[in-house]
Amino acid sequence: MTIIVDILSWFFLVAGGAFCIIGMVGILRMPGMFARLHAASVTDTLGAGFIIIGLILQAGFTLVSAKLIIIMGLILLTSPVATHALAQAALHAGNRPKVAHDETGGHIAGEDESSNS
């Protein structure tokens, strides 16, 4: 039974590390700020979640596991909110996404007609 838990925990730890590395490569390779933000936020949340699951499996049912679950909950709540806040701040500062074809007609959600012309 211990070997199965060890294999599962190492799988989650390696998968989490791989997602974090993929996110780093995405930050370096993506062309615009919004694409980089997307690459960082998705892989950061998933990578951290996998790493914490692997650590929980290694720790067993202890107080450390409870603390890790609280940390995972905080990461799952704060990371998407911080990403959204950064994207909204960039839009407010006038930074627009680089798109090949704009289906919205140049309108950003929450803006009226007069502010876009």
N, C-alpha and C positions, 0 to 999 in steps of 0.2 A: 504493500500500500504506500509506503514511503517513497518508493521509486517512482510511482505514478504521479504523486504530488510534486516531486522534484522535476520530473519531465514536463509536467504542465506549467509549473512556475517558470522554468527556464524558457519554455516556449513563449510565454507571455512577456518575459523580460526581453528576449531577443526580438520579438515582434514589436514591442514598444520602442526599443532602440532603433529598429529599422525604420519605423514610422517617423521618428524624430530626425533621423538622417535624411529621409526622403523629403521632409519638410524643409530642412536646411538647403538641400539642393534646389527645391522649388523656389525658395526665397532668392537664391543666387541666379536662377535661370529665367524666372518670369519677367515679362517686359514692363509691366506697369505696377503702380502702387497697389491697386485693388486686387490684381492677380496674385501679387506677393502676399497680401494680407489674407487672401483666401487659402493659399498654400500653407501659410504658417498656422492659421487658426485651426483648420481641420486636422492636420497631422499632429499639431501640438496637443490638442484635446485627446485624440485617439491614442497617441503614443504615451502620454502621461497616464491615461486610464489603464492601458495594458501593463505598463510598468508597475503601477500600484496594485493591480490584480495579482501580478507575479509576486510582489512583496507580501501581499496578504496570504497567499498560499504558502510562502516560506515561513511566515511568522506563526501560522496556525491560529487557533481561536484564543487570542490573548488581548490584552489591553492595547498592544501595538496595532493589532488589526482594526480595533475600533477607531483609533486615531487615524489610521490610513484611510478608512472609509470616510471619515469626516473630511480629510484632505481631498479625497477624490470628489466628494460632493461639492466642496468649495471650488475646485478646478472646473468641474462640469458646469457650475453656475456662473463663475466669473469670466472664464475665457471667452465664451460667445458674447457676453455683454461688453467686454472690453474691445473685442473686434468690431462689434456694431458701433460702439462709441467712436473708435478711430475712423471708421468709414464715414460716419456722419460728420465728424470734424473735418475730414478731408473734403467732403462735398461742400460743406459750409465755407471752407477756405477757397473754393473755386477749382479744386482739382477734380477733373471729370474722368470717368473711365475711358480707356482706349478701346473702341469697338469698331469693327469693320462695317457693321450695318446696324443702325439705330432704329429699332421698331417703335420706340416711344415718341418719336418726333422731336427728340431733344428735351423732353420734359422729365424732371426728376420728381419722384413721389413727394408730395407735401408742398410743392411749389405751385404758385398760380401762374397764369399766362403772362402777366406783365413782368414778372421777375426774370423770365427766361429770354426776353428779347433785347 
